[in-house]
């Protein structure tokens, strides 16, 4: 058995090692992944069309399944990460236009992938572009983590404030004031008493007799 990457985990800029399938030992040579292979998803939801990343030997002896396309560059002048970045940005628009569309789904095939246009800047320029992109993406990731941390902190702070408010700890309290729990019990008791009084009144209320109607006099 060999590990295989399902289509739904070849997400942009990451490959999730915790969600791999095992498949029978077959067609290994045609499907085996090698360092530097650029992976593209065949389709599914429109936002997933053509996205992917670069395989870096995260697992030994790993193959890809049929909903993931593998692009193996035939020249060392191209940086796999540059090609993948290009696919995850310009490629998403291009694949959407070139792919097959249904109501909520989209897909591409190998013929479309082979026609995917990729710019070929000098190798050193590719490296500089990838370096700048990695720096910016790292900053974005750090900002997202900080936002998530602050949102969790804000939620905990909100719960703490509400707890202190109900306990009467937000402002100085007069020790002679009635405790909130006692006030709530008294309000509930008053509401129960009103409800019983209303129900009793409904049961003892005498129905109003229906108004009698005189027959209309004959007109002569």
WOMO-V997140 format. One record per residue. RES is the residue in three letters. BURIAL is + if it has 16 or more other C-alpha atoms within 10 Angstrom, else -. Layout:
res->[RES & RES]
burial->[BURIAL & BURIAL]
This chain:
res->[UNK & UNK & UNK & UNK & UNK & UNK & UNK & UNK & UNK & UNK & UNK & UNK & UNK & UNK & UNK & UNK & UNK & UNK & UNK & UNK & UNK & UNK & UNK & UNK & UNK & UNK & UNK & UNK & UNK & UNK & UNK & UNK & UNK & UNK & UNK & UNK & UNK & UNK & UNK & UNK & UNK & UNK & UNK & UNK & UNK & UNK & UNK & UNK & UNK & UNK & UNK & UNK & UNK & UNK & UNK & UNK & UNK & UNK & UNK & UNK & UNK & UNK & UNK & UNK & UNK & UNK & UNK & UNK & UNK & UNK & UNK & UNK & UNK & UNK & UNK & UNK & UNK & UNK & UNK & UNK & UNK & UNK & UNK & UNK & UNK & UNK & UNK & UNK & UNK & UNK & UNK & UNK & UNK & UNK & UNK & UNK & UNK & UNK & UNK & UNK & UNK & UNK & UNK & UNK & UNK & UNK & UNK & UNK & UNK & UNK & UNK & UNK & UNK & UNK & UNK & UNK & UNK & UNK & UNK & UNK & UNK & UNK & UNK & UNK & UNK & UNK & UNK & UNK & UNK & UNK & UNK & UNK & UNK & UNK & UNK & UNK & UNK & UNK & UNK & UNK & UNK & UNK & UNK & UNK & UNK & UNK & UNK & UNK & UNK & UNK & UNK & UNK & UNK & UNK & UNK & UNK & UNK & UNK & UNK & UNK & UNK & UNK & UNK & UNK & UNK & UNK & UNK & UNK & UNK & UNK & UNK & UNK & UNK & UNK & UNK & UNK & UNK & UNK & UNK & UNK & UNK & UNK & UNK & UNK & UNK & UNK & UNK & UNK & UNK & UNK & UNK & UNK & UNK & UNK & UNK & UNK & UNK & UNK & UNK & UNK & UNK & UNK & UNK & UNK & UNK & UNK & UNK & UNK & UNK & UNK & UNK & UNK & UNK & UNK & UNK & UNK & UNK & UNK & UNK & UNK]
burial->[- & + & + & + & + & + & + & + & + & + & + & + & - & - & + & - & - & - & - & + & - & - & - & - & - & - & - & - & - & - & + & + & + & + & - & + & + & + & + & + & + & + & + & + & - & + & - & + & + & + & + & + & + & + & + & - & - & - & - & - & - & + & + & + & + & - & + & + & + & + & + & - & - & - & - & - & - & + & + & + & + & + & + & + & + & + & + & + & - & - & + & + & - & + & + & + & - & + & + & - & - & - & - & - & - & + & + & + & + & - & - & - & + & - & - & - & - & - & - & - & - & - & - & - & - & + & + & - & + & + & - & - & - & - & - & - & - & - & - & - & - & - & - & - & - & - & - & - & - & - & - & - & - & - & - & - & - & - & - & - & - & - & - & - & - & - & - & - & - & - & - & - & - & - & - & - & - & - & - & - & - & - & - & - & - & - & - & - & - & - & - & - & - & - & - & - & - & - & - & - & - & - & - & - & - & - & - & - & - & - & - & - & - & - & - & - & - & - & - & -]
